[in-house]
């Protein structure tokens, strides 16, 4: 977890203004291949219908369709994934496991869009992230997946990037968050 070794929440930080949390510890795995959708459906996993979209299959699990035949599944609850992520069934022809070592962050608060506007050139105010769409874009100059999700009735933005860039992106997000009156917070699904 990147945040555990970095500067934590400032006593001056206002969570309602801007909160960032490192959720790289959430469990996730990827599946791709011509039969990936068929295989996941056969495992009882509901899938987003269109490319570059996502679906929340429970309060703790997201399924992202990153292309016509590539998916990433992430869960806050480890017990939702081990059977699948370690499954011997990945030996099915046309189904390939994609190891995921992403750094992952959640951003929320009144200043969240202002923070993202400093790091991403896309217009995030319009419909680019509506209706469970996700974007593959550049954030602070690195490739990332971005989506908007409601957490406890509040808008939140989720970011995934290659784990080797996690430290850099965390420091960049934290620096801007602190300038905007926010800071780093531990993620609590009930109170974030």
C-alpha positions in Angstrom: 0.0 0.0 0.0 1.5 3.2 -1.2 -0.1 5.5 1.3 1.1 3.6 4.4 4.6 4.9 3.8 3.6 8.4 2.8 2.3 11.4 4.5 -1.1 10.7 6.0 -4.0 13.0 6.6 -3.1 16.4 7.8 -5.1 17.7 10.8 -6.0 20.7 8.6 -7.3 18.5 5.7 -11.1 18.8 5.1 -12.5 15.5 3.8 -15.5 17.2 2.4 -13.3 19.4 0.3 -11.0 16.8 -1.1 -10.1 13.3 0.1 -7.8 10.8 -1.6 -7.4 7.3 -0.5 -4.9 4.6 -1.6 -6.9 1.4 -2.3 -4.1 -0.5 -4.1 -4.6 -3.3 -1.5 -8.1 -4.2 -3.0 -8.0 -7.6 -4.7 -8.2 -7.6 -8.5 -7.5 -9.7 -11.5 -7.9 -9.5 -15.2 -9.2 -11.8 -17.8 -8.9 -11.5 -21.6 -9.4 -13.6 -24.7 -12.0 -14.5 -27.3 -13.9 -16.5 -24.7 -13.3 -14.3 -21.7 -16.9 -12.9 -21.6 -18.4 -16.3 -22.0 -16.1 -17.8 -19.2 -16.9 -14.9 -16.7 -20.6 -15.3 -17.4 -20.3 -19.0 -16.8 -18.8 -18.1 -13.4 -21.9 -16.2 -12.5 -20.3 -12.8 -13.0 -22.5 -10.1 -14.5 -20.7 -8.2 -17.2 -21.0 -4.6 -18.6 -22.6 -4.7 -22.0 -20.4 -2.2 -23.8 -16.7 -1.6 -24.1 -15.1 0.9 -21.7 -17.8 0.6 -19.1 -18.2 -0.9 -15.6 -20.7 -2.6 -13.4 -21.0 -2.8 -9.7 -22.0 -6.3 -9.0 -22.2 -5.8 -5.2 -21.3 -3.0 -2.8 -17.7 -4.2 -2.8 -17.1 -5.6 -6.3 -16.6 -3.8 -9.7 -16.4 -5.5 -13.1 -14.8 -3.3 -15.8 -14.9 -4.1 -19.5 -11.7 -2.6 -20.9 -12.4 -3.8 -24.5 -14.4 -6.3 -26.3 -12.5 -9.2 -24.8 -10.7 -7.8 -21.7 -12.0 -7.4 -18.2 -10.8 -6.4 -14.8 -12.6 -7.5 -11.6 -11.8 -5.8 -8.3 -13.2 -6.4 -4.9 -12.8 -4.8 -1.4 -13.8 -8.2 0.0 -11.0 -10.7 -0.6 -13.4 -13.6 -0.1 -15.2 -12.6 -3.4 -12.2 -13.3 -5.5 -9.8 -16.1 -4.5 -11.7 -18.9 -6.0 -11.8 -17.2 -9.4 -8.4 -15.5 -9.3 -6.7 -18.8 -8.4 -8.9 -20.9 -10.5 -7.5 -23.8 -12.6 -10.3 -22.9 -15.0 -8.1 -20.3 -16.5 -6.7 -23.1 -18.6 -9.8 -22.9 -20.7 -8.8 -22.2 -24.4 -9.5 -18.6 -25.3 -9.3 -17.4 -21.7 -6.2 -15.8 -20.3 -5.5 -14.5 -16.8 -4.0 -11.1 -16.7 -2.0 -10.4 -13.5 -2.9 -7.0 -12.2 -0.5 -5.0 -10.0 -2.2 -1.7 -10.3 -2.0 1.2 -8.0 -5.5 2.4 -7.2 -6.9 5.5 -5.7 -10.3 7.0 -4.8 -10.8 10.8 -4.9 -13.9 12.5 -3.5 -15.0 15.9 -2.3 -16.1 19.3 -3.6 -12.7 19.9 -5.2 -12.3 16.5 -6.9 -12.9 17.8 -10.4 -10.6 20.7 -9.8 -7.8 18.3 -8.8 -8.4 16.1 -11.9 -8.6 19.2 -14.2 -5.0 19.9 -13.3 -3.9 16.4 -14.2 -6.1 15.3 -17.1 -6.8 17.2 -20.3 -10.2 15.6 -20.9 -13.4 17.4 -20.0 -14.8 15.3 -17.2 -17.8 17.6 -16.5 -19.8 16.4 -19.5 -21.0 12.9 -20.2 -17.6 11.3 -20.6 -18.0 9.4 -17.3 -21.8 9.2 -17.2 -23.8 6.0 -17.3 -21.0 3.8 -16.0 -18.5 4.7 -18.7 -14.8 4.5 -18.0 -11.9 6.3 -19.7 -8.5 5.1 -20.5 -6.6 8.4 -20.4 -3.4 10.1 -19.2 -3.4 11.4 -15.7 -0.3 13.4 -14.7 1.3 12.1 -17.9 0.8 8.4 -17.2 -1.7 5.9 -18.6 -4.7 5.3 -16.3 -8.2 4.0 -16.1 -10.7 6.5 -14.7 -14.3 6.2 -13.7 -16.9 8.0 -11.6 -18.8 6.1 -9.0 -21.2 7.1 -6.2 -20.0 6.1 -2.8 -22.3 6.7 0.1 -24.3 9.0 -2.2 -21.3 11.1 -3.0 -19.5 11.4 -6.3 -16.1 9.7 -6.2 -13.5 9.2 -8.9 -11.5 5.9 -9.2 -8.1 5.7 -10.8 -6.0 2.7 -11.6 -2.5 2.9 -13.1 0.6 0.6 -13.5 1.8 0.0 -10.0 5.3 1.1 -10.8 3.9 4.7 -11.2 1.8 4.5 -8.0 4.3 6.3 -5.8 4.6 9.2 -8.4 0.8 9.5 -8.9 0.1 9.3 -5.1 2.6 12.1 -4.4 1.2 14.2 -7.3 -2.4 13.7 -6.1 -1.5 14.4 -2.5 0.4 17.6 -3.3 -2.6 19.1 -5.2 -5.1 17.8 -2.7 -3.3 19.6 0.1 -3.1 22.8 -2.0 -6.9 22.6 -2.4 -7.6 22.1 1.4 -7.9 18.3 1.3 -5.5 15.4 2.1 -5.1 11.7 2.4 -7.6 9.6 4.3 -8.0 5.9 5.0 -10.8 4.4 2.9 -13.8 3.4 4.9 -16.6 2.1 2.7 -19.2 3.3 5.3 -17.9 6.8 5.8 -15.7 7.9 2.9 
